[in-house]
Amino acid sequence: MKGSIAIILCFSWSMFFAVEWSMNNTIKFNSDKLSNFDGLQDYNNIVISNGYISPSAESNSYLLTSGIPIDDNYVFSSAFVNIVDNGGSNSYVTMKVFDNADSENIRKQVFYKSGSFELNNIFLRNVTLCLEFTGSDVQVYSFGLTKKGLSLINTNEFIIDPSILFSGENTLNISFSINYPAYTDILIFNKYGKIVDSVCKKRFFNEGTNSVIWDPGTSSVQDLISGGYFIYFKAVSLNNKTAEAVKKLIFVKD
């Protein structure tokens, strides 16, 4: 099953369905939304009827949604699953969040009852949800994602150069323009939401155009691997106005 998911996700970037986020920034899958298995790109031993999503066998029961995209003004906030109380049964659901770009599992959690988990600092533009059912005595009546707004500064005011950084050949120039003095954080995250390096923390900059340099060669990070990273910028003014922005960086290691 893991192999089939990996193969499917490699192509899922082009398989988005019509995502409809609600007014409260939630997308919810339930038996009505998944009627006739619409919105799924793969499933096995799954029954969708009478308001519930449930397994038809005790093992190898799963579903995989189509890609779920968001625009640049939002980031994913949390994933949730709502489960019918099964009276203490050992059946459970494992929820996984995949990166559509390369099929890697970003977050996962086991649920014996309804719950959620945070997707902090996940700056991906699209993901796929997977539910794996263990045991047959479990019923899901809904699951999905929430998103939150990211107050972005104008794209032209936050620039990284180059966008593809080769180890040992060049450094990263980060420039930004602010209209008032501010304390600034510039952090580098990997796609799992982990900070891999800090360019600056609570550093004070005056209004106008400013720039800083990040050199992977002198970084505290010793095991930085090739792949995609996210440059997160946050500025807080003296009167607590906040500006945030995110840029993606491709790092190539020899």
Secondary structure, DSSP 4 states (H G I P E B T S, - for coil): -HHHHHHHHHHGGG--------TTSEEEE-TTTTGGGTTEEEEESEEEETTEEEESSSSSEEEEEPPEE--TTEEEEEEEEEE---TT-S-EEEEEEEETTT--EEEEEEESSSEEEE-TT---SEEEEEEEEESS---EEEEEEEEEE--BPPGGGEEEE-SEEETTT--EEEEEEESS-EEEEEEEE-TTS-EEEEEEEEEEE-SEEEEEEE-GGGSS-S---SEEEEEEEEEEETT--EEEEEEEEEEE--
